Structures are given as structure tokens and as C-alpha cells.
């Protein structure tokens, strides 16, 4: 029984009387069902290629025997929805949604189903590659002797789908139903996948996501790769994603784009979001201003605890920007801070000025990142307010952004959200 496409390719094709007429060059499977059904074989006959229906052939151990003479068979040409397993799948990149990796399709797994043989998955293992090269037997024997047996790595067909399957150039592989399957992954996992693809494939994946998921994914990517994706998108789509991103992350991405392209995209963004990003772009990358976000929660000292809680409900801030509530005066100067815990346990009619902490650890917008890291470490903070030369609050640096800055590139991923404790 044939289990892999590699065992099918190159097999001799014989007339009913056993006379060889050609060899199998490719195989097609019909995708009108959950698992594609092996439907036809491409047989190389001299200088000619002929499609033969699987129903007109017997798949034997020694080769393929036709049920009728090749001259009398009607060609079984695949339609545009069918997948050609050699041309469209073998040696193409696929996405493994379980390990969040892009791998190479070294073989295609076949299995018996109710009405023939179905494609059940793709084998991305070294063992599959060796099998195709015809040297799997001896190498597997040595591996077993060394107690390091080779294993198959089967990725279910449900998780892959051919892209651009028709045409002379063949197809590529992508995740099946990106809107549903990719979007269910964590943005950091999507970013892991996207960064392993070529620029065009990266753009295709980001375009297939909703704006919010695309923005979260771009935020998780390295700035260089993120900038490459944004640069390839249409202006409106790119601007929508940048509007959805945290201002500091959007500024990092735009900072890696050519100045002309950056200005062009800023012009398509919402005015308020664009203004926040422009403000951040004015600071050097290694400073508090370059690391901070302008998304934070600030209130006046004469507000009550209940009024502040209602204000927070209206703002619905993201978790990373709501570690602390900062207190400012009428000129936006920083005068105090309180944690969410202090706010929740305070009496509803208590004034913020009476429950806030007046000594606030803060940094200047022009302080170097090394100094900021020292303050985070010394005082065990989750966020650090940033002030300008007039002591006005202009942003906050969050601990996850600080850690992301300190980690080497290969380990940079957004940290999980932390629980809020009093400062």
C-alpha cells in the first residue's frame, strides 16, 4: 500500500499486459471534501505528459497497472481547484500552527479512505527527505543503532492549504482560513510565524487579519521586519493598523521607514494618533522619550475615588497603561500617583489628593535608557512616569517595554501582562 507521494512518483506505469508505457510524474487530488481525494496521475510517456484517472489504474507494489490500454483512456485533467501534490506542495513552505514554525514540505502522507486514497497531511521531517532521496533505509538503520531513531513530523492537511495552486509557476502553502485559524493564535505566535516568511508572504498574512489582530502582531515583531510589512501595505490599510497600535510601537516602526514614506503614512493616520506618534519620533531612541508611550491615565487631585473609577471605565485603558493612576495639576505637572489597588479600596467620596502618594519616582524625557533601567530595578516598578523640562507629564515607560529594550533581539517578545501592585 502506498503511504507517501514520494513512493508514487517515478513508479513505472504499465499496460494491462504488463508492457511499460511511462512513469508517474505528478499526482492530483480533488479538494471538494475535507481531505483531498487522490484523483489522477500525470504519466510521462516519452516526450508527452498524459493525465490518467486513478480509477483507471491499479496501484501495485511494483508499479501502476492500467485497467485499459493508454490509447483508449479519456484524459483526466485536474480542474483549477485540484491540487497537484508534486508541483504545488513538495518543497514548498508550510506553516506549522502547533509549533508556530515555517517548515518545508518534504513529503505528502496518503491514507485509505472510503472511496480511495486521501491526502491526510504533510511530512516535514528529515526522514521524509531521506525517503525521497532513496537513502532512508541505511540511515534509519544507523540511527536506530545509535538509539536516535528518525521520526516523521506529520502536519495535518486541515492546517494547510495551497495558494495559487494553478499556473505554470506552481503554488505556495499558507495557513488554512487565516481569518479564523491565525487570528485564534496569540499575536506573539503569529509574529513568530510571519517573521519566518518572505516579505510578500508576510504582507499576505497581515492583510488577512483584522486590524486589531494585525496591529497586535506588528507590535510583537522586530521593528525592521514590522517596517518592511507596513511599507508594503496600501496606505489606508497601513494607517489603520498604525492608528490601532500603541503610539510608541507605531513610532518605532515609522522610525525604521524612509522619511518620505513615514510622512506619507502619518498623513493618512487619524490626526490625534498621528500627533502622538510625531511627538515620540522627536526623541532619540535610547532615551525615556524614545521608549515611552503617551497612553496613560491621569486625573486631578480634587476628583473623588468614585469619579476616578468612572473616568477609568470611560477610558477603558489597555492593561499595560493602567498600572498606576497619575495625578496632575491644571498645568499637567506631575504631583502624585496611586495604584489601582489604592484606588479600589479608597472610600468612594475620598479625594484623590488625600490618598495619593506625593513622592513620585520619575525620569526626564531625555534620560538615557540605562538610567531608566536602574530606577526600575531599584524601586521594583511596573511603570515609570516621564516628565519634560517643566515637570509636565508627557508619557510613561512600562516595564515590558523596558525589558524588551534590554533583551537581545532573538529573545525580544512582549512580556505577559503583570498584576498590579502598589508602588
ROMAR-236734 format. One record per residue (C-alpha): residue number from 1; x, y, z; residue in one letter. Coordinates in Angstrom, 1 decimal, padded with zeros to 4 digits. Layout:
N
R   nr      c1      c2      c3  rest
R  NUM       X       Y       Z     A
...
REM end
This chain:
423
R   nr      c1      c2      c3  rest
R    1   000.0   000.0   000.0     X
R    2   001.4   003.4  -001.0     X
R    3   001.6   005.7   002.1     X
R    4   003.5   008.7   000.7     X
R    5   003.6   010.6  -002.6     X
R    6   007.3   010.0  -002.8     X
R    7   006.6   006.3  -003.1     X
R    8   004.2   007.1  -006.1     X
R    9   006.4   009.4  -008.1     X
R   10   008.7   007.8  -010.6     X
R   11   006.9   004.5  -010.5     X
R   12   006.5   002.6  -013.8     X
R   13   003.1   002.7  -015.5     X
R   14   002.2  -000.4  -017.4     X
R   15  -000.4  -001.5  -019.9     X
R   16  -002.9  -004.3  -018.8     X
R   17  -000.5  -006.9  -020.2     X
R   18   002.5  -005.5  -018.2     X
R   19   004.1  -003.5  -021.0     X
R   20   005.8  -000.4  -019.6     X
R   21   004.5   002.9  -021.1     X
R   22   005.8   005.6  -018.8     X
R   23   006.4   006.8  -015.3     X
R   24   004.4   008.8  -012.8     X
R   25   005.5   012.4  -012.9     X
R   26   002.9   014.0  -010.6     X
R   27  -000.4   013.3  -008.8     X
R   28  -003.5   015.4  -008.4     X
R   29  -006.1   015.4  -005.6     X
R   30  -009.6   016.8  -005.7     X
R   31  -010.3   019.3  -002.9     X
R   32  -014.1   019.2  -002.9     X
R   33  -014.1   017.5   000.6     X
R   34  -012.4   017.8   004.0     X
R   35  -009.5   015.6   002.9     X
R   36  -008.5   015.8  -000.8     X
R   37  -009.1   012.6  -002.7     X
R   38  -006.3   011.3  -005.0     X
R   39  -008.0   011.7  -008.4     X
R   40  -005.5   011.5  -011.2     X
R   41  -001.9   010.7  -012.1     X
R   42   000.4   012.6  -014.6     X
R   43   002.2   010.0  -016.6     X
R   44   005.3   010.9  -018.6     X
R   45   005.1   009.0  -021.9     X
R   46   008.2   009.7  -023.9     X
R   47   008.0   013.5  -024.7     X
R   48   004.4   013.7  -023.8     X
R   49   002.6   014.0  -020.4     X
R   50  -000.8   012.3  -020.1     X
R   51  -003.3   012.6  -017.2     X
R   52  -004.8   009.3  -016.1     X
R   53  -007.7   008.9  -013.7     X
R   54  -006.8   006.9  -010.6     X
R   55  -010.0   004.9  -011.2     X
R   56  -008.4   003.6  -014.4     X
R   57  -005.3   002.3  -012.7     X
R   58  -004.3  -000.2  -010.0     X
R   59  -001.6   000.9  -007.5     X
R   60   000.5  -002.1  -007.1     X
R   61   003.7  -002.7  -005.2     X
R   62   005.8  -002.9  -008.3     X
R   63   004.2   000.0  -010.2     X
R   64   000.9   001.3  -011.7     X
R   65  -001.1  -001.1  -014.0     X
R   66  -003.7   000.5  -016.3     X
R   67  -007.1  -001.2  -016.5     X
R   68  -007.3  -000.4  -020.2     X
R   69  -004.8   000.5  -022.9     X
R   70  -003.5   004.0  -022.5     X
R   71  -004.6   004.9  -026.0     X
R   72  -008.3   004.1  -025.2     X
R   73  -008.4   006.1  -021.9     X
R   74  -010.0   009.5  -021.6     X
R   75  -007.6   012.1  -020.2     X
R   76  -008.4   013.0  -016.6     X
R   77  -007.2   016.6  -016.5     X
R   78  -007.3   018.2  -013.0     X
R   79  -009.6   021.3  -012.6     X
R   80  -008.4   024.6  -011.2     X
R   81  -009.5   023.7  -007.7     X
R   82  -007.4   020.5  -007.6     X
R   83  -004.0   020.4  -006.0     X
R   84  -001.0   018.9  -007.8     X
R   85   000.9   017.3  -005.0     X
R   86   004.4   017.5  -006.5     X
R   87   004.2   020.9  -008.1     X
R   88   002.1   022.7  -005.5     X
R   89   003.1   021.0  -002.3     X
R   90   006.5   019.3  -002.3     X
R   91   009.4   021.5  -001.3     X
R   92   007.1   024.4  -000.5     X
R   93   007.0   026.3   002.8     X
R   94   004.1   025.5   005.1     X
R   95   003.1   026.9   008.5     X
R   96   003.0   024.5   011.4     X
R   97   000.3   026.1   013.6     X
R   98   001.2   023.9   016.6     X
R   99   004.9   024.8   016.8     X
R  100   004.5   028.2   015.2     X
R  101   007.2   027.5   012.7     X
R  102   007.5   027.7   008.9     X
R  103   008.8   024.4   007.6     X
R  104   009.4   022.6   004.3     X
R  105   007.0   020.1   002.9     X
R  106   009.3   017.1   002.3     X
R  107   006.5   014.6   001.5     X
R  108   002.8   014.1   001.5     X
R  109   001.1   011.4   003.5     X
R  110  -001.7   009.3   001.9     X
R  111  -004.2   007.0   003.6     X
R  112  -007.1   004.8   002.7     X
R  113  -010.5   006.4   002.9     X
R  114  -014.0   005.3   002.0     X
R  115  -013.7   005.8  -001.8     X
R  116  -010.0   005.7  -002.5     X
R  117  -006.8   007.3  -001.1     X
R  118  -006.9   010.7   000.6     X
R  119  -004.3   013.3   001.4     X
R  120  -004.1   013.4   005.2     X
R  121  -001.1   015.5   005.9     X
R  122   002.4   016.8   005.1     X
R  123   005.6   015.3   006.4     X
R  124   008.2   018.0   007.2     X
R  125   010.8   015.7   008.7     X
R  126   014.3   014.8   007.7     X
R  127   013.1   011.2   007.5     X
R  128   010.7   012.3   004.7     X
R  129   013.5   014.0   002.8     X
R  130   015.7   010.9   003.1     X
R  131   012.8   008.7   001.8     X
R  132   012.5   010.9  -001.3     X
R  133   016.2   010.6  -001.9     X
R  134   016.0   006.8  -001.6     X
R  135   018.5   006.6   001.2     X
R  136   016.2   006.4   004.2     X
R  137   016.8   002.6   004.8     X
R  138   020.5   002.6   005.7     X
R  139   020.5   005.9   007.5     X
R  140   017.5   004.8   009.7     X
R  141   019.3   001.6   010.5     X
R  142   022.4   003.5   011.7     X
R  143   020.1   005.9   013.7     X
R  144   018.4   003.0   015.4     X
R  145   021.8   001.5   016.3     X
R  146   022.8   004.8   017.9     X
R  147   019.4   004.9   019.7     X
R  148   018.5   008.1   017.8     X
R  149   015.7   006.9   015.6     X
R  150   014.3   009.2   013.0     X
R  151   010.7   010.3   013.3     X
R  152   008.1   011.6   010.9     X
R  153   006.7   015.0   011.5     X
R  154   003.2   015.0   010.2     X
R  155   001.2   018.2   009.9     X
R  156  -002.5   017.6   009.3     X
R  157  -003.9   018.7   006.0     X
R  158  -006.6   020.6   007.9     X
R  159  -003.9   023.0   008.9     X
R  160  -002.6   023.8   005.4     X
R  161  -003.9   024.9   002.0     X
R  162  -002.4   025.5  -001.3     X
R  163  -002.1   029.1  -002.5     X
R  164  -002.0   029.9  -006.2     X
R  165  -002.2   026.2  -006.9     X
R  166  -002.8   026.7  -010.7     X
R  167  -000.4   028.2  -013.2     X
R  168   002.9   027.4  -014.6     X
R  169   004.8   028.6  -011.5     X
R  170   003.1   026.2  -009.2     X
R  171   001.8   027.2  -005.8     X
R  172   002.8   028.1  -002.3     X
R  173   001.4   027.0   001.0     X
R  174  -000.3   029.1   003.6     X
R  175  -002.4   028.6   006.7     X
R  176  -006.0   027.5   006.1     X
R  177  -008.7   030.1   006.6     X
R  178  -006.4   032.8   008.0     X
R  179  -009.2   034.9   009.4     X
R  180  -010.3   032.0   011.7     X
R  181  -007.2   030.0   012.4     X
R  182  -004.4   032.6   012.6     X
R  183  -006.5   035.1   014.5     X
R  184  -007.0   032.5   017.2     X
R  185  -003.3   032.3   017.9     X
R  186  -001.6   034.7   020.3     X
R  187  -000.1   037.7   018.4     X
R  188   003.4   036.7   019.6     X
R  189   002.9   033.3   017.9     X
R  190   001.6   034.9   014.7     X
R  191   004.6   037.2   014.8     X
R  192   006.9   034.1   015.1     X
R  193   005.3   032.7   012.0     X
R  194   005.3   035.9   010.0     X
R  195   008.9   036.7   010.6     X
R  196   009.9   033.3   009.1     X
R  197   008.2   034.1   005.8     X
R  198   009.4   036.1   002.8     X
R  199   008.3   039.8   002.5     X
R  200   005.4   039.0   000.2     X
R  201   004.1   036.2   002.3     X
R  202   004.3   038.4   005.4     X
R  203   002.2   041.0   003.8     X
R  204  -000.4   038.4   002.7     X
R  205  -000.8   037.1   006.3     X
R  206  -001.1   040.6   007.8     X
R  207  -003.6   041.6   005.1     X
R  208  -005.7   038.6   006.0     X
R  209  -006.0   039.6   009.7     X
R  210  -008.5   042.0   011.2     X
R  211  -007.0   045.4   012.0     X
R  212  -006.7   044.8   015.8     X
R  213  -005.0   041.5   015.4     X
R  214  -002.7   042.8   012.7     X
R  215  -001.7   045.7   015.0     X
R  216  -001.0   043.4   017.9     X
R  217   001.1   041.2   015.6     X
R  218   003.1   044.1   014.2     X
R  219   003.8   045.3   017.8     X
R  220   005.2   041.8   018.6     X
R  221   007.5   041.8   015.5     X
R  222   011.0   043.1   015.3     X
R  223   011.0   046.8   014.2     X
R  224   012.8   046.1   010.9     X
R  225   010.5   043.3   009.8     X
R  226   007.5   045.2   011.0     X
R  227   008.6   048.2   009.0     X
R  228   009.0   046.1   005.9     X
R  229   005.4   044.8   006.2     X
R  230   004.0   048.3   006.8     X
R  231   005.9   049.7   003.8     X
R  232   004.3   047.0   001.5     X
R  233   000.7   047.6   002.6     X
R  234  -001.6   050.0   000.9     X
R  235  -001.7   053.5   002.6     X
R  236  -005.1   053.2   004.2     X
R  237  -004.6   049.7   005.5     X
R  238  -001.2   050.6   006.9     X
R  239  -002.6   053.8   008.5     X
R  240  -005.5   051.9   010.1     X
R  241  -003.0   049.4   011.7     X
R  242  -000.7   052.2   012.9     X
R  243  -003.8   054.0   014.4     X
R  244  -004.6   050.8   016.4     X
R  245  -001.0   050.4   017.6     X
R  246   000.4   051.8   020.8     X
R  247   002.0   055.2   019.9     X
R  248   005.5   054.1   021.0     X
R  249   005.3   051.0   018.9     X
R  250   004.0   052.9   015.9     X
R  251   006.8   055.4   016.3     X
R  252   009.4   052.6   016.4     X
R  253   008.0   051.2   013.1     X
R  254   007.8   054.5   011.3     X
R  255   011.3   055.4   012.6     X
R  256   012.6   052.5   010.5     X
R  257   010.9   053.6   007.3     X
R  258   012.3   056.1   004.8     X
R  259   011.4   059.6   005.9     X
R  260   009.2   060.3   002.9     X
R  261   007.2   057.1   003.4     X
R  262   006.9   057.8   007.1     X
R  263   005.5   061.3   006.5     X
R  264   003.1   059.8   003.9     X
R  265   001.6   057.3   006.3     X
R  266   001.4   059.9   009.1     X
R  267  -000.7   062.0   006.7     X
R  268  -003.2   059.1   006.4     X
R  269  -003.5   058.5   010.1     X
R  270  -006.1   060.0   012.4     X
R  271  -004.9   063.5   013.5     X
R  272  -004.8   062.7   017.2     X
R  273  -002.9   059.4   016.8     X
R  274  -000.5   061.0   014.3     X
R  275   000.2   063.8   016.7     X
R  276   001.2   061.4   019.5     X
R  277   003.5   059.5   017.2     X
R  278   005.1   062.6   015.8     X
R  279   005.8   063.7   019.4     X
R  280   007.6   060.4   020.1     X
R  281   009.6   060.5   016.9     X
R  282   011.2   063.7   018.1     X
R  283   013.1   061.8   020.8     X
R  284   016.2   059.8   020.5     X
R  285   015.6   056.0   020.5     X
R  286   017.8   055.3   023.6     X
R  287   016.0   057.9   025.8     X
R  288   012.9   057.8   028.0     X
R  289   011.1   059.8   025.3     X
R  290   012.0   057.2   022.7     X
R  291   010.8   054.3   025.0     X
R  292   007.7   055.9   026.5     X
R  293   004.1   055.7   025.4     X
R  294   001.7   058.6   025.5     X
R  295  -001.1   056.3   026.6     X
R  296  -001.5   056.7   030.3     X
R  297  -004.2   057.6   032.9     X
R  298  -004.0   060.9   034.7     X
R  299  -006.6   062.7   036.9     X
R  300  -006.8   065.9   039.0     X
R  301  -006.2   065.8   042.8     X
R  302  -009.7   067.2   043.5     X
R  303  -011.5   064.3   041.9     X
R  304  -013.1   061.6   044.2     X
R  305  -012.2   058.0   044.1     X
R  306  -015.6   057.2   042.6     X
R  307  -015.2   059.8   039.9     X
R  308  -011.8   058.4   039.0     X
R  309  -013.1   054.9   038.7     X
R  310  -015.9   056.1   036.4     X
R  311  -013.3   058.0   034.4     X
R  312  -011.3   054.8   034.0     X
R  313  -014.4   053.0   032.8     X
R  314  -014.9   055.6   030.1     X
R  315  -011.2   055.5   029.0     X
R  316  -011.1   051.6   029.1     X
R  317  -007.3   051.8   029.1     X
R  318  -005.1   048.9   028.0     X
R  319  -003.8   046.8   030.9     X
R  320  -000.2   047.9   030.4     X
R  321  -001.0   051.6   030.6     X
R  322  -003.2   051.3   033.8     X
R  323  -000.6   050.0   036.3     X
R  324  -000.9   053.4   038.1     X
R  325  -003.1   056.4   038.1     X
R  326  -001.1   059.6   037.9     X
R  327  -002.2   062.9   039.4     X
R  328  -001.5   066.2   037.7     X
R  329  -002.4   069.8   038.4     X
R  330  -004.1   072.2   036.0     X
R  331  -000.8   072.7   034.1     X
R  332  -000.3   068.9   033.6     X
R  333   002.6   068.9   036.1     X
R  334   003.0   065.6   037.9     X
R  335   002.1   065.9   041.6     X
R  336   001.2   062.4   042.8     X
R  337   000.4   058.8   042.0     X
R  338  -001.7   055.9   043.3     X
R  339  -002.0   052.3   042.4     X
R  340  -005.2   050.7   041.2     X
R  341  -005.4   048.8   044.5     X
R  342  -005.3   052.0   046.5     X
R  343  -008.0   053.5   044.3     X
R  344  -010.3   050.5   044.7     X
R  345  -010.0   050.3   048.5     X
R  346  -010.4   054.0   049.0     X
R  347  -013.8   055.3   050.1     X
R  348  -015.9   056.5   047.1     X
R  349  -016.0   060.1   048.4     X
R  350  -012.3   060.3   049.3     X
R  351  -010.4   062.9   047.3     X
R  352  -007.5   061.7   045.2     X
R  353  -005.3   064.3   046.7     X
R  354  -005.8   062.7   050.2     X
R  355  -005.0   059.1   049.1     X
R  356  -002.2   059.7   046.5     X
R  357   001.5   059.2   047.1     X
R  358   003.2   062.6   046.7     X
R  359   006.7   061.4   046.2     X
R  360   006.7   060.1   042.7     X
R  361   009.7   058.4   041.1     X
R  362   010.0   059.8   037.6     X
R  363   012.5   060.3   034.8     X
R  364   013.2   063.1   032.3     X
R  365   012.3   062.6   028.7     X
R  366   015.9   062.9   027.8     X
R  367   017.3   060.4   030.4     X
R  368   019.2   057.5   028.9     X
R  369   017.7   054.0   028.9     X
R  370   020.4   052.7   031.2     X
R  371   019.3   055.2   033.9     X
R  372   015.7   054.2   033.5     X
R  373   016.6   050.5   033.9     X
R  374   018.4   051.4   037.1     X
R  375   015.3   053.1   038.5     X
R  376   013.0   050.2   037.5     X
R  377   015.3   047.7   039.2     X
R  378   015.9   049.8   042.4     X
R  379   012.3   050.6   043.1     X
R  380   010.6   047.5   041.6     X
R  381   008.2   049.5   039.4     X
R  382   005.8   048.4   036.7     X
R  383   005.7   051.7   035.0     X
R  384   007.7   054.9   035.3     X
R  385   006.3   058.4   034.5     X
R  386   008.3   060.6   032.1     X
R  387   008.3   064.4   032.5     X
R  388   009.5   067.3   030.4     X
R  389   011.8   070.2   031.5     X
R  390   008.8   071.9   033.1     X
R  391   007.8   068.8   035.1     X
R  392   004.8   068.2   032.9     X
R  393   003.8   064.6   032.5     X
R  394   004.3   063.5   028.9     X
R  395   004.3   059.7   029.0     X
R  396   005.2   056.5   030.8     X
R  397   007.7   053.8   030.2     X
R  398   006.2   050.4   031.0     X
R  399   008.3   047.5   032.4     X
R  400   007.6   045.2   029.5     X
R  401   008.9   047.9   027.0     X
R  402   011.9   048.4   029.2     X
R  403   012.7   044.7   029.3     X
R  404   012.1   044.3   025.6     X
R  405   014.6   047.0   025.1     X
R  406   017.2   045.3   027.3     X
R  407   016.8   041.8   025.9     X
R  408   018.8   040.6   022.9     X
R  409   016.9   040.6   019.6     X
R  410   016.4   036.9   019.4     X
R  411   014.5   037.0   022.8     X
R  412   012.5   040.1   022.3     X
R  413   008.9   039.4   022.7     X
R  414   006.3   041.3   024.7     X
R  415   006.2   040.1   028.2     X
R  416   002.9   038.8   029.6     X
R  417   000.8   041.3   031.4     X
R  418   001.6   041.6   035.1     X
R  419  -000.6   042.0   038.1     X
R  420  -000.7   045.5   039.6     X
R  421   000.8   046.1   043.0     X
R  422   001.1   049.4   044.9     X
R  423   004.2   051.5   044.2     X
REM end
